[in-house]
């Protein structure tokens, strides 16, 4: 809308069904979002109105809540779902703290989707060949792009902790500073948008698919989680002697109880499971461990005051609001029900059947469909609408025949 209309407080409205629009552009039946498909009000968060520094003409973005016209948050809004989870913690005198690690690839433009992605030509005139993981000079060939990314982050108030080249070809990772979960979800969303916009200016393509390249590590969005007391400000996962508390155990127990049911929320696309079926550093399990990257729930090495639980399941393609909400909701469920986790694992291990997670989108949606816990925590309207939208996407995928099928199966008798 125009700046004048925004500053006048003109209300912007949006059809409810848009919140369930699938990635191909279609919609599930209207019964999933109210048969009238009435309007929602988009209410700007005053703390999340940003001038877009990469835009040549003056433009701004306002992150909004999607509210019913009667004033309450729409149950179809993932930002609203996250705010509701945070409120449930506050009712217990608790405040969750999170940080996200986002991985992404920088590619040359890909005008033919039947062809693999390729790394861009760097300032040295060459394409990266995969030997730059964690190198101090690994992004030199893309220095103009990253320089503008850093400047735009500063202009948007996005504090960054570390930035590095990851294991994949032209793959990078940013660690955002820990803080309020809603703020971190907003920052993760803004950063992904920033990356794509700045890349276009530099003739590049940033891809946040979970697994864009075969035989190459995928891209994750690990979520680090701790909890502080609202009054004390202290980490309630650690006691006065620096030891883990019962709440620490219960939080892990809740994560283990919810991860399988919520896999479709952490891994929302067909491609998400390409990342998870190659388990190195992308564990498709609900095991927990002290500093073992093969576990879906990892306790990073840290001082007692920084004790936290890292959920390693979400991919870079996950909705940050929904992934953070689902992870925190599972942990709070464990605290409320005083759930005990399994024994911690170390070293190489076999995943017990009860801690294995769905390994396809179809299986994950079927698990979500049967989950009473998901309906209790997020409401039937949201869960059923989400499943309906994702089922449309899965059906669309199965409407196409892949090159592998033509190459390998056509000659079979």
N, C-alpha and C positions, 0 to 999 in steps of 0.2 A: 504494500500500500504506500501511498505518498507519505513523506515526512510530515506534511501538514495534517493529514488525516490521523496519523499515529499520535502526534502531539496534542491533537484535539480530544483524544480519548475515544475515537470512533471504534466501535466494537467490530472485531473481525470474527466471522462465523464460518464454520466448516461442517460439512455433512459427516455424521457419525461413521458412516461406512468407510470413509477415507482411512481411518485408523486400522482397518483390516484389509486394505488394498494389498494384493500380493505383488511380488517383485516383477511379474510380467505385466502388471497394470490392471488386472481384472479384480473382481470382488466375489466373495462367497455369497450365498443366498442372503436376502435381506433379513431373514429371521435371526441371523447371528448378530445384527447390530440394531435391531428394532425395525419392524416392518415399515414404519413411516420414513425411516432414514432421516430423522430430524437433525437439526443443527446442534453443534457444540460451539461454545465461545472459546476463542484462543486468547488467553490472558497472559500478557507479557510479564516475565519475571524481571523486576526493575534492576536486579543485580546482573542480568544476563542480556543486556542490550549493548551491542558491539558495533563500532564503525569497522568496516572490513578493509584492512590495510592493503590488501592485494588488488583492490578494485581501482581502475583508473578513474571512474566517475564516483562521486560520493554515494556510498551505499552502506546500509546498516542491517544487522540481523538481530532479531529479538527472539530468544528462546521462550516458548510459551507453554503454559499448562492448558490442557484440553479439559474444559469444565462443562458440565451440563448447564443449560440455561437457568436452571434453578439454583446454581451456585456450587454444588458439590463436584468433586473431581469425577471425571468419567472413568468407569472401571476399565475401559479399553485403552486408556492412556498408560504407556509404560513409565513415563515420568511420574504420573500420579500413583502408580503401583509402588514405585520406589519411595515416594514420600510417605505412603501409608506404612511401609515396613519400618522406616525410620521412626515414625510416630509410635509404632508398637514397642520399639526399643525404649523410647522416651517414657512410656507408661511404666516401665520397670526401673526408671532412673538411670538408663544406660544410653550411650551414644556410640554407634559403630564408627570406626575410622577405616578408610580403605585407600589403597593406591592401585593404579593399573599400570601394567607393562604392555605396550602395544607394539607388535611387530608388523612390518609392511614391506612390500617390494616396490622398487622404482624401476620401471621398464621403459623401453622405447614404445611409441604409439603402436597399437596392435589393431590394424584396420581389417584384418581377416581373422575372425575368431576360430577358423579351422586350423590356424597355424599357432605353434607355441609362442608364449611370451619370450622376448629377448631383452637382455640388459641394454641400456642405452650406450651410445658412443660417448665416452668421456672426453675431458679436455685434452687427453693424450692421444685422441684419435682411435682408441681401442675399446672393445667391449670387455667388461670384466668376465673372467673365466672361472670364478669360484675359489680363488686363492686369497681372498681378502678378509676372511672372518676375523673379527676383533683386531684388525690392523689399525695402527694409528694414522695411516694415510689412505684408508680404504674409501673415504668419501671425497678425496681430492678431485677426482674426475667429475664430481657433481657439486663442486664447491659453490657455484653461483646459486644453484637451487637451494642448497642447505642454508646458505647465508640469508636468503630471503625467508626461508622457513623460520629461522631463529628470530629475525626481525619482526615477522608477523606474530610469532608467539608472544614476544615482549609487548607488542602493541595491543594484543588481546588479553594481556594479563595472565598468560598461561605459563606458570613456573615449571621449569624442567629440571629433573635431577640428573640423569645420565642419558647420553645418546651414543649408540654404538652400531657398528656393522655386525649383523648376526651371521649365522652359519650358512644361509642360502646365498645364491648368486644375486647380488644387488639387493640384499635383504637387510633391513635396518630395524632397530628397536629404540623406543623412547620409554623412559621410566618417569611417570608423573609423580610429583610430591604427594605424600599421603595427606588426607584431610576428610572433610565431610563427604559422605557418599554421593549426595545430590550434586555437590560441586564437582566432584571427580567425574561423575557421569557426564555433566555438562562439558567439562574440559576435554574429556575423551572424544565426545561427539564433535566439538569445535575443532579439535586437532585433526581428526580424520577429514573434516570438510576443508580445513586449511590446506592440508597436504595435497588434496586433489586439485584445488583451485590454483595453488602456486605451481604445481607440476604442469598444468595446462599452459601457464604463462611461459614455461621454460621448454615447451615441446616434449614433455615427458608424460608418463602415465603412472600414477600410484595405484597399486592394487592391494586391497585388504581382504582378498579371498583367503580362506583358511589354507588352501593348498593349490597355488597357481601353477607350480612346476612339478613334474614327475621327478622322482629320484632326488628330491631336494626337501629339506625340512620345511614344514608349514609355518604359518603365522598364528600366534596365539594372542590372547588378551588375558594374561594372568591377573588374578585379583588377590591382593594382599589385604587381610582383614584382621582388625583388632577391635577391642571394645574398651571404652573408658566409662567410669562413673561420672554422671553429669555433675554431681556436687564435688567429688574429690578430684576429678580430672585425671585419675590414675588408671593405668591399664588393669582391668579386672581379671585378665587371664593370668596374672602373676600375683602371688601373695607377698606379704611383707618380708618374707625370707628369700624372695627371688625364685620361688618354686611355682610350678603350674598349679592353678586352682581347679576346683571341681567344675567351675564354669567353663574353663578351657576344655576339659574333657567333654562336657555336655555339648559345647559348640561343635566340636569335631563329630560327636555322635549324631547331631542333627544334620550336619553336612553329609555324613555317610548315609543317613536315612533318606535324604532328599535328592542326591545326585542322580541316581538312575531315573527317578520320576521326572526330573527337570532337565535331562540331557538335551531334549529338543529345544529348550530355552537357551542353553549354552552353545549348542551346535545346531543352528537353525536352517542350514542349507544342505543339499545333497553333497556338495563339495566339502562340507565340514568333516565328513567321515573319511574322506581321503587322507586328511591330516591324522585322524585318530586311529586309522588302521595301520599306521606305521608308528609304533608306540614310543620310539626313542624321543624323550623329552616332550612327548605329547600323550601322556598316559590316559588311556580310556579305562580308568578304574576308580573306585572309591576307597582305596587303601590310603593309609596315612603313615608318614615317616618323618624322622628328623633329618632334614637336608638330603633327601634322596629324590632326584628328579624323575624317577620312574613311578613315583606315587602321585595319584591325582590330587592328594592333599599333602602338601609339603610344609614342614615347620622350618623356615629358614634359620640358619645359624645367626644368632643375635644376642644382645644383652637381654636380661629379664624384662626390663622396662619396655623393650620393643618386641616382646613375644607376639607372634601373629600366625595366622593360618593362611597359606597361599593355595587358592583354588586354581589348579593348572588346566582345568577342562575347557574353559571358554576359548573360542578362536577369535581371531581378529575380525571375523565377519559377524560376531554377536552384537546385538543391540546392547550398548553399555548400561542403559537404564534397567533393562530387563535382566541382564546377566547379574548385575550387582544386587538387584532386588531379590532374585531367586536364591543367590548364594547366602545373603544375609538372612532371608526368611527361613531357610533351612537351618542355619545356625541357631536362630532364636527359638525355633521349634524344639531343637535339642535342649536348649537351656530351660525352656518352660516344662518340658516333659522329663527332664533330668536323664537324658539318654546317654548311655555309656558307649564309647567307641570300641572297635575291635582293638586287638593288640597292635602296636606299631610294628612296621616291618623295616628291615634294613637289608642292604646288599641286593643281590639278585633274588627274585621271588616269583612264585606262581600266584596269579590272582585267584583268590577263592571265588567260587561261583556266585556267592551272595554279594560280592563286591565288584562283579563285572558290570559294565554299563552297556546300553544298546550300541550297536556298531553300524547301524544304518538309520537314515532318517525315518524310514517306514517303521522300524522297530521302536525308535524313540517316540514317534507320535502315538503308536499303539500303547506304549508304557504310560505316556502322559494322559491318554484317553481313559486309562483304568485308574488313574491316581486320584484318590479321595483327598490326599494331602494337598495336591495342587489346587483343587477346588476350594478347600478350606482356607488356603493362604492367599489365593488370587481371585477367587470368585468364579462361579460357573460361566458367566458371560464371557469373561476374558479368555479362560482356558478353551472353551468350546469354539470361540471365534478364532483364536490363534490356530487351533488344530484345523479348522475349516480352511483358513487361508494357506497354511503350509501344505495341506493335502492337495490343494489346487496346484501349487508349485511342483510337488512331487509327481502329480499326474502329467503335468506339462513336460517334465524331464523324461518320463517314460514314453511320451509321444514321439521322441526322437531316437534314431538308431545311431550309435556312436561309431567313429572310425574303427575302434578296436573290434566291434562286432562284425563289420564288413571285412576287415583285414583277416581276422582269425577264423570266423565261423562260416564264411561264404563257401569255402572249399570243402567243408565237411559233408560227408555222405548223409 
